[in-house]
Amino acid sequence: MWKITIDGHRILLGAHIDDFVLAYTHRQVLDAFSKRLLETFDGTYEGPLEHYIGCEIARDLVAGTTQLSQTHYAEEVLRSFGFWDNLPRVAPKKPNTCFSQIDCDPSPKSDFHKRYQGIVPEQSGLSCHNDTPRPGLGLVIF
């Protein structure tokens, strides 16, 4: 993340690999900055931000709100590992409790076990709070 100030107006530039996001306080300053940036570096302007690193972004400029969602990413992960058609289950524990070894099936079917091992790294991208004790997609899968 970089902060640029031009004529007293701030621009925030966020980067993830080769994707950049610009946030601004003054549209004309942003337009001039974007033009110079694209003259210097190979790139494209994709318009208002709708998707970024697995998140869908919905902005309401009148209300001044921004909503982030990972619905599309969650569906993509579940479909690619064959879990999309599983019926969701009710959480077996009270909120803020951790799962333990005794909550696991002692003899999971081998195809299920392989699919689960594949999806676990993917679901870490579905939580902005990886330090919270919650199962993410686990309840959908089991």
Residue pairs with C-beta under 8 A, 6 or more apart in sequence:
1 12
1 13
1 14
1 15
2 12
2 13
2 15
3 10
3 11
3 12
3 13
4 10
4 11
4 12
4 13
4 33
5 11
6 29
6 32
6 33
7 26
7 29
9 24
9 25
9 26
9 29
10 24
10 25
11 22
11 23
11 24
11 25
11 29
11 30
11 33
12 22
12 23
12 24
13 20
13 21
13 22
14 20
14 21
14 22
14 23
15 21
16 52
16 53
19 52
19 53
20 43
21 49
21 52
22 30
22 33
22 34
24 30
24 33
34 45
37 43
38 44
38 45
48 59
49 57
49 59
50 56
50 57
50 58
51 57
51 72
54 70
54 73
54 125
54 126
55 68
55 69
55 70
55 73
56 68
56 69
56 70
56 71
56 72
57 66
57 67
57 68
58 66
58 67
58 69
59 65
59 66
59 67
60 66
60 67
70 125
70 126
73 125
73 126
74 126
74 137
75 84
77 119
77 122
77 123
77 125
77 126
77 137
78 84
78 86
78 119
78 137
78 140
78 141
80 122
81 115
81 118
81 119
81 122
82 115
83 115
83 119
83 137
83 140
83 141
86 140
86 141
88 139
88 140
89 139
89 140
89 142
90 139
91 135
91 139
92 103
93 99
93 103
96 133
97 133
98 133
99 135
99 138
108 116
116 141
119 137
119 141
123 136
123 137
123 138
124 130
124 136
126 136
126 137
127 134
127 136
